[in-house]
Amino acid sequence: MARFRLERPRWGDVALALACMVVMHVEMPLNPKADPSLLGSVAVVVASLPVLLRRQAPVVAYALSFVAMYGVIATVSVYNTMPAPVVLCAYSVAERHGLRAALVTGACSLPLVLAILQVFSPHDIVSWGTARNLALVPLPLALGVAAHARRGYTTMLVERAEAAEHSREAEALRRVDEERLRIARDVHDVVAHAMVTINVQAGVGAHLLDRDPAQAYDTLRSIKQVSGDALTDLRAMLGLLREDATGDAPAPPVQRLADLGDLRDSLAAAGVDVAFDIDPGARALPAAVDATCFRIVQEALTNTLRHAGSTSARVRVSRAEDRVVVEVLDDGGVATPPLSGSGSGHGLRGMRERVTALGGTLEAGPRPAGGWRVAAWLPVGSEPSRPVRDDAGVPAP
């Protein structure tokens, strides 16, 4: 069972209690109807003490002040300042408990005040003095209800501000996680493509070193170009992950369908002959869709190089009114890619995550006639982004 613990009163309440004692003692010699006495002074002090409890137990303080007020009236007849402790305690009841408590307090107090006025007041029951005394009941209660409502409104604003701050923090963390995941996918795509290409070309160069040194030299130059491009991309991507106090980090290169020409050249050097069929409508895609299309083509062709070796592949990119379709087909080469349509590999899973993030769908699996097929459907907004440059080396139909 919870116990009431008497706490030390606040200095403000102590000052109010002393003020009630002072004003009532000041009225004693000024009011001709007052009858100063030691018993009256004790009654004034007792009547002021409940003010010290008005914050800890406002209802108890109000009841005690109401009872003590009767003692002041009966002993010293101080009428003008006598209600001060009761008024302060009534305000505290309404300020702490709100409108319902104020209505109950007012309904209980008005009959008692009328009875006291009927017995002790020198005024007629229907007079201005009676109305003035009765007004002391609803006035502090109304002020207390207003303070209670203001405190509740302030609390609501604070809670909303805290909730908004938590939402902003959660949104910021979510965006950071999404950005890190995007960077991780880009790093995987860049590293996987570069390492697979370098591995294949290194094998070709080692095979041709004695028979065709010129071709082996060209292969080495291609390896240098691919590795240099990959290092540049990685340096920019990893720069975003640095804890930089100035917030300055190099922006990562955004590769688009316009860069498929460079991709074709690196794959051709590794032995994969790629034919592109790019719809003119796909040259004006939103930036996010354009970059995702490039990554899908890059990862699909990297898987072709990894699992099929020297072969041929076809890339088709077409656009309808509300979507773009990316399809990558290969002929299988020396081996069939050991991937599954369920997305067990990191590359295929990364493609699925990219496509799903844009609200699209992805299919991947072996072709009946041999080889592998990757197809993605991506939604496209009504307003395209800036057109892709035409000097990238990707042939238009």
C-alpha positions, 0 to 999 in steps of 0.5 A, a space after each residue: 500500500 502506498 504511504 503518504 510521505 510528508 515532504 519539505 514544503 517549497 519556499 514559495 509555499 512557505 512565503 504564501 503561508 506567512 503572507 496569509 498570517 501577516 494579512 490576517 494579523 494586519 486586518 485585526 486592528 484595522 477591522 472594527 468588528 475584529 476581536 484580537 486575542 491570543 486564541 485568534 492569533 493561534 487560529 490564524 496561524 493554524 488556518 494558514 498552515 494547510 497552504 504548506 500542503 497544497 502541492 503534496 496533497 491539495 484535496 487534504 489541504 483544501 479540506 483542512 483550510 476550510 475547517 480552519 477557516 471556521 475557527 478564524 471566524 469564530 475567534 477573531 472575526 476577520 472576514 476580508 482576508 480570512 478566505 486567502 488560505 482556502 482560495 490558494 488551496 482551491 486553486 491547487 485542487 483544480 490545477 492538479 486534478 483538472 475540471 472534474 475535480 474543480 466541479 466537485 469541489 465547487 458543488 461541495 463548497 458553495 452550500 457550506 459557504 452559504 451556510 457560513 454566510 447565513 450564520 456569521 455574515 453581517 450582510 443580508 443573504 441576498 446582497 453584494 457582499 454575499 455575491 462577492 464571497 460566493 465568487 471566491 469559490 469558482 474564481 480560483 477553481 477556474 484559474 486552476 483549471 486553466 493552469 491544468 489545461 495549459 500544463 497538459 497542452 505544454 506536456 502534449 507539445 513536448 511529447 510531440 516534439 520528443 516523438 518527432 525527434 525520435 522519428 527524425 533520429 530513426 529516419 536518419 539511422 534508416 537512411 544511413 543503413 540504406 546508404 551503407 547497404 547501397 555502398 556495400 552493393 556497389 563495392 561488391 559489384 565493382 570488386 566482383 567485376 574487376 576481380 573476375 575480369 582480371 582473373 580471366 585476362 590474367 589466365 589468357 595472358 599467361 596462355 599467350 605469353 609465349 605464343 603471342 607476346 603482343 596479345 599478352 601485352 594487350 591483355 596486361 594493359 587491359 588488366 591495368 585499366 580495369 584495376 585502375 578504374 576499380 581502385 578509383 571507384 572504391 576510393 570514392 565509395 569508401 570515402 563516404 564511410 569515413 568519419 570526417 569532421 568537416 563532412 567533406 567526402 568525394 562523391 562516388 561515381 554514378 555509373 549509368 546505361 551510358 557507361 555500358 560501352 566501357 563495360 563492353 570493352 573490358 568484357 571483350 578483352 576477357 573473351 565475352 562478346 556482348 551485343 547491346 540493344 538499347 531502346 531510345 526511350 531508355 536514354 531518359 531514365 530517372 537517376 536511380 533507375 538508370 544506375 540500377 539498370 547498369 548495376 544489373 547488367 554489370 553483375 549479370 555479365 560478371 556472372 557470365 564471365 565467371 561461370 561461362 568463360 568465353 561466350 557471347 551475350 545479349 543485353 536488351 533494355 526497353 521501356 514502356 510507359 511506366 516501366 523499363 525492362 532489362 534482360 541479359 542473355 548468354 549462350 552458356 559458353 564452356 559451362 552453365 552458371 551454377 546459380 539458382 533462381 532463389 538468389 543464393 549468391 551475393 551478386 544475385 541477392 544484391 540485384 534482387 535488393 536493388 530491384 526490390 528497393 525500387 519496387 520492381 521484380 527480378 527473374 534469373 535462371 537457366 535457359 531451355 536452350 542453354 545459357 543463363 537469363 536475367 530479367 528485371 522490371 523496374 517502374 519508371 516515374 512520369 518525369 524522366 531525368 536528364 538524357 544520357 549522353 550519346 557518346 558512350 559507345 552504346 549503339 542505338 537501334 
